[in-house]
Every structure is written in structure tokens, then in C-alpha cells.
């Protein structure tokens, strides 16, 4: 995350991920301001990149491709 998550944000994220994966998910947060905004979530081999930096990189690849 680009900033520390509040308790409500952590609960909502854990609840959504637990529902998606069908098991209890515990949240470990690493704050990285270089991602500018959004979240990057890693669960096992799955990576959900919702960061602004990640979206900009995807856009750059699509334009260059």
C-alpha cells in the first residue's frame, strides 16, 4: 500500500479476499510510497496489482505494443 491501512480498510480487504479464496486471509501490510496509490496484493502465486504505477506500466506496454 502507498500508505498505512486503517482498521476498517484492513477488515474490508481481508473479508473480500477471504470470500474470493474461500478461506481466512490474514493481511500483512508493507507501506511503499513509490507505488503512488492503490494496492498490490500477493496470495501465493496470485498477484493483484491495483497500483497506479502498475496501471501506468500496463498502459505504456499497450501503447508500445
C-alpha positions in Angstrom: 0.0 0.0 0.0 1.1 3.6 -0.6 0.0 4.4 3.0 -0.8 2.5 6.2 -4.3 1.0 6.0 -6.8 1.8 8.7 -8.5 -1.0 10.7 -11.7 -0.7 8.6 -9.7 -0.9 5.3 -7.8 -4.0 6.5 -11.1 -5.7 7.6 -12.8 -5.0 4.3 -9.8 -6.2 2.3 -9.4 -9.4 4.4 -13.2 -10.0 4.1 -13.2 -9.6 0.3 -10.1 -11.8 -0.2 -11.4 -14.5 2.2 -14.7 -14.6 0.2 -12.7 -14.9 -3.1 -10.3 -17.6 -1.9 -12.7 -19.5 0.3 -10.5 -19.4 3.4 -9.5 -17.0 6.1 -6.9 -14.4 4.8 -4.6 -12.5 7.2 -3.3 -9.1 6.0 0.4 -8.2 6.2 0.9 -4.7 5.1 4.1 -3.2 3.6 4.0 0.5 3.1 5.7 1.6 -0.2 5.1 5.3 -1.2 6.7 4.7 -4.6 3.6 2.9 -5.8 1.9 6.4 -5.6 -1.6 4.9 -4.8 -3.6 1.8 -4.8 -2.7 -1.7 -3.5 -0.7 -4.7 -4.7 -1.9 -7.9 -3.2 0.0 -11.2 -3.3 -1.6 -14.5 -2.3 0.6 -17.5 -3.1 1.3 -17.2 -6.8 -1.6 -14.8 -7.4 -0.8 -11.1 -7.7 -3.4 -8.4 -8.0 -1.8 -5.2 -9.0 -4.1 -2.2 -8.4 -1.3 0.3 -8.0 -1.1 3.5 -10.0 2.4 2.6 -11.0 1.3 -0.8 -12.2 -1.5 0.7 -14.3 0.8 3.2 -15.9 3.2 0.4 -16.8 0.4 -1.6 -18.3 -0.7 1.4 -20.4 2.9 2.0 -21.5 3.1 -1.6 -22.7 -0.2 -1.4 -24.6 0.9 1.8 -26.3 4.3 0.5 -27.2 3.0 -2.9 -28.3 
